[in-house]
Amino acid sequence: MVSLTPHLKRFGKQLEQIAYRGLDQHLRIGITGLSRAGKTALITSIVHQLTHANRQQLPMWQALAQGRVLGVQRVPQPDLTMLPFDYDGAMTALTSNPPQWPESTRGLAEIRLAIRFAPQGGIKRQLADHLTLYLDLVDYPGEWLLDLPLLELDYGSWCQQQWQWLEQQPWLEVSQRWLQLSQQQSGADETQVAEVAQHYSKLLQQLRLEQGATFLQPGRALLPGDLEGTPILAFYPQQPQQVDQNSALTQMLTQRFEAYKEQVVKPFYRNHFSKFDRQLVLIDSLAALNHGRAQVEQMSQSLQGVLQSFHYGPGSLLRRMLSPRIDKLLFVAGKADHISIDQHTNLLALTDSLMGASGKRIRFSGAQSESMVLSAIRASEPGQVDDGSGPVAVIRGFDQQQNRVMRFPGEVPRQLPPEHFWRQQGFDFTPLAPPRELTVDGPMPHMRMDHLIDWMLGDKLS
């Protein structure tokens, strides 16, 4: 006779998960960012602020201000197949001498926090004096998010799209050699195709690092992980005129393109992305401004492409229990400490303008969409100097070489400047080193992290 014990345990665990969702006792938040936006620092700050929460540091977190947050601690993550987010390693880097920004994560990572709180009222208050909200923070590369629009394209359309921007300036200066190389490839030889695909991967890396490009597909070509060297990544966009479904080369590349969508992109969407309750997208608009107009325009294109891929809808009780979907979406303009406070409203307006009409469509679908300007780990202090005509806002901190600096970072445009502006001048928002004298258990300076936490958790701790 087959024992029913394992089946009963599994059934009991499923019921428990449904009960937690019914009481809003579980929240899964996806956090991503486009190309060196400071995502690891953001997640590290979230964990540190929550586990070391005090009212002086987080005055705008309502549940904390009301004295209803009883404690927060890290607990074992639910998905044992996923890498744990290296919070301890990030804190070691930030508290070293001299302090260093933590290394970027290169794949999926997760950390779970248990937040014990006293319900404010309603059915929760009647059921228990205190409850525990389990918060899962899932870190994933923004490059993978940019793969989701591929699900709407066939191979020929993707080739047309990629070549259209690769042949334009300023990208052409870097991509021209690869464009010529790919046109010379005509046969379906495995070794030659793999070589051209490898050069394409290097091109994407170069475009990202040297030119500030963001619309880079496929994302796993930048961060291959365990797929490195596999045939499923050995594809690239042919010149549109060379796409011929009767040729062996086009057939091979088409097959790999479709396999990539089916075996890499769709599983990510199905197993992870579609299960997020909320989503944070971190944006480094200042770095894009440093590079130029084309980079800002491409970032806007990338963001709007991403927005089309979200599965929006209000987080009703039945939907949360049976088919979770994103009910709140936040775009975070980070590194607010790299500009003076009077420029924060401009940075917020610029971020909203980059999303275009897509933001309005999100709100129409029923999801809450917001933008926020913050600094996860504040690396500067505000100040003023008198240049003879009156006080001028400046910031003080340390540059990447640990030299003390004081600078007027300049004005942030409220929207993309016109073409003639870039010919006359540009932007120079210089990166800063982490603040000194951080400790593992001490306060972590920030800007508006209490607003972020209240946005994430406020309604779940009511």
C-alpha positions as CSV (number, residue, x, y, z in Angstrom):
1,M,0.0,0.0,0.0
2,V,1.4,3.4,-1.0
3,S,1.9,5.8,1.9
4,L,-0.2,8.9,1.7
5,T,2.0,10.9,4.0
6,P,4.2,12.6,1.4
7,H,1.1,13.5,-0.6
8,L,-0.6,14.9,2.4
9,K,2.4,16.9,3.4
10,R,2.7,18.3,-0.2
11,F,-1.0,19.1,-0.2
12,G,-0.7,20.7,3.2
13,K,2.1,22.9,2.0
14,Q,0.1,24.0,-1.0
15,L,-2.8,24.9,1.2
16,E,-0.5,26.9,3.5
17,Q,0.9,28.9,0.6
18,I,-2.7,29.7,-0.6
19,A,-3.6,30.7,3.0
20,Y,-0.6,33.0,3.2
21,R,-1.5,34.6,-0.2
22,G,-5.1,35.0,1.0
23,L,-3.9,36.9,4.1
24,D,-1.3,38.8,2.1
25,Q,1.5,37.1,4.1
26,H,3.8,36.7,1.1
27,L,5.2,39.3,-1.3
28,R,7.6,38.6,-4.1
29,I,9.3,41.6,-5.7
30,G,11.5,41.5,-8.8
31,I,14.3,44.0,-8.8
32,T,16.3,44.7,-11.9
33,G,18.3,47.5,-13.5
34,L,19.7,48.5,-16.9
35,S,23.5,48.3,-17.2
36,R,25.4,49.3,-14.0
37,A,22.5,51.2,-12.5
38,G,23.4,50.3,-8.9
39,K,21.0,47.4,-8.4
40,T,23.2,45.4,-6.0
41,A,23.7,48.5,-3.9
42,L,19.9,49.1,-3.9
43,I,19.1,45.6,-2.7
44,T,21.8,45.7,-0.1
45,S,20.4,49.0,1.2
46,I,16.8,47.6,1.3
47,V,18.0,44.6,3.4
48,H,20.1,46.8,5.7
49,Q,17.4,49.4,6.3
50,L,14.8,46.8,7.1
51,T,17.0,44.6,9.4
52,H,18.3,47.7,11.2
53,A,15.2,49.8,11.1
54,N,14.7,52.8,13.3
55,R,12.4,55.8,13.1
56,Q,15.2,58.3,12.8
57,Q,16.6,56.7,9.7
58,L,13.2,55.8,8.1
59,P,10.7,58.5,9.3
60,M,8.3,58.1,6.3
61,W,7.8,54.3,6.8
62,Q,4.4,54.6,8.3
63,A,4.2,51.1,10.0
64,L,7.5,51.8,11.7
65,A,6.5,55.3,12.8
66,Q,3.3,53.8,14.3
67,G,5.4,51.3,16.3
68,R,3.8,48.3,14.5
69,V,7.0,46.8,13.1
70,L,8.1,44.3,15.7
71,G,11.2,43.0,14.0
72,V,12.8,42.0,10.7
73,Q,15.3,39.2,10.1
74,R,16.8,37.2,7.3
75,V,15.4,33.6,6.9
76,P,16.2,30.8,4.5
77,Q,15.1,31.4,0.9
78,P,12.3,29.3,-0.5
79,D,13.9,28.4,-3.8
80,L,17.0,26.2,-3.1
81,T,17.9,26.1,-6.8
82,M,18.6,29.9,-7.0
83,L,21.8,31.5,-5.8
84,P,21.4,33.5,-2.6
85,F,21.9,37.2,-2.8
86,D,25.3,37.9,-1.3
87,Y,24.3,40.5,1.2
88,D,27.3,39.8,3.5
89,G,29.7,40.1,0.6
90,A,28.2,43.4,-0.4
91,M,28.5,44.7,3.2
92,T,32.1,43.6,3.3
93,A,32.9,45.6,0.2
94,L,31.1,48.7,1.5
95,T,32.8,48.6,4.9
96,S,36.3,47.8,3.7
97,N,39.2,50.4,3.8
98,P,38.9,52.1,1.4
99,P,35.2,51.3,0.8
100,Q,34.2,49.7,-2.5
101,W,30.9,49.3,-4.4
102,P,29.8,45.7,-4.3
103,E,30.3,43.6,-7.5
104,S,27.3,43.2,-9.7
105,T,25.3,40.0,-9.7
106,R,25.5,38.0,-12.9
107,G,22.3,36.0,-12.7
108,L,19.3,35.3,-10.6
109,A,19.7,35.7,-6.9
110,E,17.2,35.8,-4.0
111,I,17.0,36.8,-0.4
112,R,14.0,36.3,2.0
113,L,13.1,38.5,4.9
114,A,10.6,37.8,7.6
115,I,8.8,41.0,8.9
116,R,6.9,40.6,12.1
117,F,4.2,43.3,12.6
118,A,1.1,44.1,14.4
119,P,-1.9,44.5,12.1
120,Q,-3.6,47.9,12.1
121,G,-7.1,46.6,11.9
122,G,-9.6,44.6,9.9
123,I,-9.8,40.8,9.6
124,K,-6.0,40.5,10.3
125,R,-6.4,42.2,13.6
126,Q,-9.2,39.8,14.6
127,L,-7.2,36.7,13.6
128,A,-4.0,37.5,15.4
129,D,-2.1,40.1,17.5
130,H,0.8,39.8,15.2
131,L,1.6,38.4,11.8
132,T,4.7,37.7,9.6
133,L,5.1,39.0,6.1
134,Y,7.6,37.0,4.1
135,L,9.3,39.3,1.6
136,D,11.2,37.7,-1.3
137,L,13.6,40.1,-3.1
138,V,14.6,38.5,-6.5
139,D,17.6,40.1,-8.2
140,Y,17.9,39.6,-12.0
141,P,19.9,41.3,-14.7
142,G,18.2,44.0,-16.7
143,E,19.7,42.5,-19.8
144,W,17.4,39.5,-19.4
145,L,14.4,41.7,-19.1
146,L,15.3,43.1,-22.5
147,D,14.9,39.6,-24.0
148,L,11.1,39.6,-23.3
149,P,10.3,41.7,-26.4
150,L,11.8,39.0,-28.5
151,L,8.7,36.9,-27.9
152,E,6.8,39.2,-30.2
153,L,9.4,38.9,-33.1
154,D,10.4,36.4,-35.7
155,Y,14.0,36.1,-36.8
156,G,13.7,38.3,-39.8
157,S,12.0,41.1,-37.9
158,W,14.7,40.9,-35.2
159,C,17.5,41.1,-37.9
160,Q,15.8,44.2,-39.4
161,Q,15.6,45.8,-35.9
162,Q,19.2,45.1,-34.9
163,W,20.8,46.2,-38.2
164,Q,18.8,49.4,-38.2
165,W,20.5,50.7,-35.1
166,L,23.9,49.1,-35.5
167,E,24.3,50.9,-38.9
168,Q,23.7,54.3,-37.3
169,Q,26.1,56.6,-35.5
170,P,27.4,56.6,-32.9
171,W,27.2,52.8,-32.8
172,L,28.6,52.3,-36.3
173,E,32.1,53.4,-35.2
174,V,32.2,50.2,-33.0
175,S,30.0,47.9,-35.0
176,Q,31.3,48.4,-38.5
177,R,33.9,45.6,-38.4
178,W,31.4,43.1,-37.1
179,L,28.8,44.1,-39.7
180,Q,31.4,43.4,-42.5
181,L,32.4,40.1,-40.9
182,S,28.8,38.8,-40.6
183,Q,28.1,39.7,-44.3
184,Q,31.1,37.5,-45.3
185,Q,29.5,34.4,-43.6
186,S,27.4,32.4,-46.0
187,G,27.7,28.8,-45.1
188,A,26.2,26.9,-42.2
189,D,29.5,25.6,-40.8
190,E,29.1,25.1,-37.1
191,T,32.6,26.4,-36.2
192,Q,32.4,29.5,-38.4
193,V,28.9,30.4,-37.1
194,A,30.0,30.0,-33.5
195,E,33.0,32.3,-34.2
196,V,30.8,35.1,-35.7
197,A,28.3,34.7,-32.8
198,Q,31.2,35.1,-30.3
199,H,32.3,38.3,-32.1
200,Y,28.8,39.5,-31.9
201,S,28.7,38.9,-28.1
202,K,32.0,40.9,-27.8
203,L,30.4,43.7,-29.9
204,L,27.5,43.9,-27.5
205,Q,29.9,44.1,-24.5
206,Q,31.9,46.8,-26.2
207,L,28.8,48.8,-27.1
208,R,27.6,48.7,-23.5
209,L,30.9,49.6,-21.9
210,E,32.3,52.1,-24.4
211,Q,29.2,53.6,-25.9
212,G,26.5,53.3,-23.2
213,A,24.2,51.2,-25.3
214,T,21.2,49.5,-23.5
215,F,19.1,47.9,-26.2
216,L,21.3,44.7,-26.4
217,Q,19.8,41.4,-27.5
218,P,20.1,38.5,-26.7
219,G,20.7,39.3,-23.1
220,R,22.4,36.0,-22.4
221,A,25.1,37.0,-24.8
222,L,26.1,39.6,-22.2
223,L,25.6,37.3,-19.2
224,P,25.6,33.7,-20.5
225,G,25.9,32.0,-17.1
226,D,25.8,28.2,-17.6
227,L,24.8,28.7,-21.3
228,E,28.3,29.9,-22.2
229,G,29.6,28.1,-25.2
230,T,26.3,26.3,-26.0
231,P,24.8,26.3,-29.5
232,I,21.7,27.9,-28.3
233,L,23.6,31.2,-27.9
234,A,25.5,30.8,-31.2
235,F,23.2,33.0,-33.3
236,Y,23.4,36.6,-34.5
237,P,21.4,38.9,-36.7
238,Q,22.0,38.6,-40.4
239,Q,21.9,41.6,-42.7
240,P,18.2,41.8,-43.7
241,Q,19.0,41.4,-47.4
242,Q,20.7,38.1,-46.6
243,V,17.9,36.6,-44.7
244,D,16.7,33.7,-46.9
245,Q,14.7,30.9,-45.4
246,N,15.9,28.7,-48.3
247,S,19.5,29.0,-47.2
248,A,21.1,26.6,-44.7
249,L,22.6,29.5,-42.7
250,T,19.3,31.4,-42.2
251,Q,17.6,28.1,-41.3
252,M,20.2,27.4,-38.7
253,L,20.1,30.9,-37.2
254,T,16.3,30.9,-37.2
255,Q,16.2,27.6,-35.5
256,R,18.5,28.8,-32.7
257,F,16.7,32.1,-32.4
258,E,13.4,30.2,-31.9
259,A,15.0,27.7,-29.5
260,Y,16.4,30.6,-27.5
261,K,12.9,32.1,-27.1
262,E,11.4,28.7,-26.2
263,Q,14.1,27.3,-23.9
264,V,15.6,30.4,-22.3
265,V,13.3,33.4,-22.5
266,K,9.9,31.7,-22.0
267,P,11.1,29.6,-19.0
268,F,12.4,32.8,-17.3
269,Y,9.1,34.5,-17.9
270,R,7.1,31.5,-16.8
271,N,9.2,30.4,-13.8
272,H,10.2,33.8,-12.4
273,F,9.0,37.0,-14.1
274,S,5.3,36.1,-14.2
275,K,5.3,35.2,-10.5
276,F,6.4,38.6,-9.3
277,D,3.8,40.6,-7.3
278,R,5.7,43.9,-7.7
279,Q,8.5,45.1,-9.8
280,L,11.3,47.7,-9.3
281,V,13.3,48.9,-12.4
282,L,16.4,50.9,-11.5
283,I,17.4,53.5,-14.1
284,D,20.7,55.4,-14.4
285,S,19.6,58.3,-16.5
286,L,22.7,60.3,-15.5
287,A,25.1,57.8,-17.1
288,A,23.0,58.0,-20.3
289,L,23.2,61.8,-20.3
290,N,27.0,61.6,-19.9
291,H,27.2,59.5,-23.2
292,G,24.9,61.6,-25.4
293,R,21.6,62.0,-27.1
294,A,21.6,58.6,-28.9
295,Q,22.2,56.8,-25.6
296,V,19.3,58.6,-23.9
297,E,17.0,57.9,-26.9
298,Q,18.0,54.2,-26.8
299,M,17.4,53.9,-23.1
300,S,13.9,55.4,-23.7
301,Q,13.3,52.8,-26.4
302,S,14.5,50.0,-24.1
303,L,12.2,51.1,-21.3
304,Q,9.2,51.3,-23.5
305,G,10.0,47.9,-24.9
306,V,10.2,46.4,-21.4
307,L,6.9,48.0,-20.4
308,Q,5.1,46.1,-23.2
309,S,6.2,42.8,-21.7
310,F,4.7,43.3,-18.2
311,H,1.6,41.3,-17.3
312,Y,-0.4,44.0,-15.6
313,G,-3.5,43.9,-13.6
314,P,-4.9,44.8,-10.1
315,G,-3.9,42.4,-7.3
316,S,-7.3,41.1,-6.4
317,L,-7.6,38.3,-3.8
318,L,-8.4,35.5,-6.3
319,R,-5.7,36.7,-8.7
320,R,-3.1,36.7,-5.9
321,M,-4.0,33.2,-4.8
322,L,-4.4,31.6,-8.2
323,S,-2.6,33.7,-10.7
324,P,-0.3,36.3,-9.2
325,R,0.5,39.3,-11.4
326,I,2.3,42.6,-11.1
327,D,0.0,45.1,-9.4
328,K,2.6,47.8,-8.6
329,L,5.5,48.9,-10.8
330,L,8.1,51.4,-9.7
331,F,10.8,53.1,-11.9
332,V,13.6,54.3,-9.7
333,A,16.0,57.0,-10.9
334,G,19.0,56.3,-8.7
335,K,22.2,58.1,-7.7
336,A,20.3,61.2,-6.7
337,D,23.2,62.0,-4.4
338,H,25.3,62.7,-7.6
339,I,23.3,65.9,-8.2
340,S,22.1,68.8,-6.0
341,I,18.8,68.5,-4.3
342,D,17.2,71.2,-6.4
343,Q,17.7,69.0,-9.5
344,H,15.7,66.1,-8.2
345,T,12.4,67.2,-9.6
346,N,14.1,67.6,-13.0
347,L,15.4,64.0,-12.8
348,L,12.0,62.7,-11.9
349,A,10.5,64.6,-14.9
350,L,13.2,63.2,-17.2
351,T,12.5,59.6,-16.0
352,D,8.8,60.0,-16.7
353,S,9.5,61.4,-20.2
354,L,11.7,58.5,-21.1
355,M,8.7,56.1,-20.6
356,G,6.6,58.1,-23.0
357,A,3.0,57.0,-23.4
358,S,3.7,53.6,-22.0
359,G,3.3,54.8,-18.4
360,K,-0.3,55.9,-19.2
361,R,-1.1,52.5,-20.6
362,I,0.1,50.9,-17.4
363,R,-2.2,53.0,-15.3
364,F,-5.1,52.3,-17.7
365,S,-4.6,48.6,-17.2
366,G,-5.2,48.9,-13.5
367,A,-1.7,48.6,-12.2
368,Q,-0.1,51.3,-10.1
369,S,2.9,52.8,-11.8
370,E,5.2,55.4,-10.2
371,S,8.6,57.0,-10.5
372,M,10.9,57.9,-7.7
373,V,14.2,59.7,-7.3
374,L,16.5,58.3,-4.5
375,S,19.9,57.3,-3.4
376,A,20.2,53.8,-2.0
377,I,23.5,54.6,-0.3
378,R,24.2,58.3,-0.1
379,A,27.8,59.0,-1.1
380,S,27.8,62.8,-0.9
381,E,26.8,65.6,1.4
382,P,25.0,68.8,0.1
383,G,26.5,72.2,0.5
384,Q,26.6,75.7,-0.8
385,V,29.3,78.1,-2.0
386,D,29.2,81.7,-2.9
387,D,30.5,82.5,-6.4
388,G,30.1,86.2,-5.9
389,S,26.6,86.3,-7.3
390,G,25.0,84.4,-4.5
391,P,24.9,80.9,-3.0
392,V,25.3,77.9,-5.4
393,A,24.3,74.3,-4.5
394,V,27.2,71.8,-4.5
395,I,27.9,68.3,-3.4
396,R,30.9,67.0,-1.4
397,G,32.3,63.5,-1.4
398,F,35.1,61.3,-2.7
399,D,35.8,60.3,-6.3
400,Q,36.6,56.7,-7.4
401,Q,40.3,57.4,-6.7
402,Q,39.4,58.4,-3.1
403,N,40.2,62.0,-3.6
404,R,38.0,64.5,-1.8
405,V,35.9,66.5,-4.2
406,M,33.5,69.4,-4.2
407,R,31.6,70.1,-7.3
408,F,28.6,71.8,-8.9
409,P,27.2,68.8,-10.9
410,G,25.1,70.9,-13.2
411,E,21.5,71.0,-14.3
412,V,19.4,67.9,-15.2
413,P,17.1,68.5,-18.2
414,R,13.4,67.8,-17.6
415,Q,13.2,66.0,-21.0
416,L,15.5,65.0,-23.8
417,P,17.4,68.1,-25.0
418,P,17.1,69.1,-28.7
419,E,19.8,68.1,-31.2
420,H,21.7,71.4,-31.2
421,F,22.2,71.3,-27.4
422,W,24.5,68.2,-27.7
423,R,26.6,70.0,-30.3
424,Q,27.2,72.9,-27.9
425,Q,27.8,71.1,-24.6
426,G,27.2,67.8,-22.8
427,F,26.9,66.4,-19.3
428,D,29.5,65.2,-16.8
429,F,27.9,63.5,-13.8
430,T,31.0,61.9,-12.3
431,P,30.7,58.7,-10.2
432,L,31.4,58.9,-6.5
433,A,33.0,56.3,-4.1
434,P,30.9,54.8,-1.3
435,P,30.7,56.8,1.9
436,R,33.4,56.3,4.5
437,E,33.1,54.8,8.0
438,L,30.1,52.6,7.2
439,T,29.7,49.7,9.6
440,V,27.9,46.4,9.4
441,D,25.4,47.3,12.2
442,G,25.5,51.1,12.0
443,P,23.2,53.5,10.1
444,M,23.4,53.6,6.3
445,P,23.0,57.1,4.8
446,H,20.4,57.2,2.1
447,M,17.9,59.5,0.3
448,R,14.2,58.5,0.3
449,M,14.7,54.8,1.1
450,D,11.9,55.2,3.6
451,H,9.6,56.2,0.8
452,L,10.6,53.2,-1.2
453,I,10.0,50.8,1.7
454,D,6.6,52.3,2.4
455,W,5.7,51.9,-1.3
456,M,6.8,48.3,-1.3
457,L,5.2,47.2,2.0
458,G,2.8,49.9,3.3
459,D,-0.5,48.3,2.2
460,K,0.7,44.8,3.2
461,L,1.4,45.9,6.8
462,S,-1.9,47.5,7.4
